[in-house]
């Protein structure tokens, strides 16, 4: 596994499983596995947001992302998905 530390997401890339093990969102610690399909869905969802939006961690903890944070998370997701294809 390869470590990833972005502006919003941090975790580990796992090319064998085509997944990202999410360990931190902003300043909140978590433990979630995001498969490539979920990463793509999240990317698509965020791409359609024009202002702030809400995401949840483990379907329990809501996190409000301001417009700039949405842009930052989109950049993180792009880097994660590109890295999964090249590891």
C-alpha positions in Angstrom: 0.0 0.0 0.0 1.1 3.6 -0.7 0.3 6.5 1.6 -1.7 9.4 0.3 -2.1 12.8 2.1 -4.3 15.3 0.3 -6.0 18.5 1.2 -9.2 16.8 2.5 -8.6 13.0 2.3 -5.7 11.0 3.7 -5.3 7.2 3.6 -3.6 4.4 1.7 -3.9 3.3 -1.9 -4.3 -0.4 -2.7 -4.0 -1.2 -6.4 -4.5 -4.9 -5.8 -8.0 -4.2 -4.6 -8.6 -1.1 -6.7 -9.4 0.7 -3.5 -8.5 3.6 -1.2 -8.4 3.0 2.6 -9.6 6.3 4.0 -8.1 7.2 7.4 -8.9 10.9 7.7 -11.3 13.5 6.3 -10.3 17.0 7.1 -9.3 16.6 10.8 -11.6 13.7 11.6 -10.1 10.2 11.8 -12.0 7.3 10.2 -11.5 3.8 8.7 -13.4 3.2 5.5 -12.6 1.4 2.3 -13.6 3.2 -0.9 -13.6 1.1 -4.0 -12.9 2.6 -7.4 -16.7 2.7 -8.1 -17.4 4.7 -5.0 -14.5 7.1 -5.7 -16.0 7.7 -9.2 -19.5 8.2 -7.8 -18.2 10.7 -5.2 -16.3 12.5 -7.9 -19.4 12.7 -10.1 -21.5 14.0 -7.2 -19.0 16.7 -6.2 -18.6 17.8 -9.8 -22.3 18.7 -9.9 -22.2 20.8 -6.8 -22.1 24.5 -7.3 -21.8 25.6 -3.7 -21.1 24.0 -0.4 -22.3 20.4 0.2 -22.6 17.8 2.9 -20.8 14.4 2.9 -21.0 11.8 5.6 -18.3 9.6 7.1 -19.4 6.0 7.7 -23.0 7.2 7.0 -23.1 8.7 10.5 -21.0 11.9 10.8 -22.0 14.8 8.4 -19.3 17.1 7.2 -20.0 20.4 5.5 -17.6 21.2 2.7 -17.4 24.8 1.6 -17.0 25.5 -2.1 -13.2 25.7 -1.9 -13.1 22.4 0.0 -15.2 20.7 -2.7 -12.6 21.9 -5.2 -9.8 20.5 -3.0 -11.6 17.2 -2.6 -12.1 16.9 -6.3 -8.4 17.4 -6.8 -7.7 14.7 -4.1 -10.0 12.3 -5.8 -8.4 12.9 -9.2 -5.0 12.2 -7.7 -6.2 9.1 -5.9 -7.9 7.6 -9.0 -4.8 8.3 -11.2 -2.5 6.8 -8.6 -4.6 3.6 -8.4 -4.2 3.2 -12.1 -0.4 3.7 -12.0 0.8 2.0 -8.8 
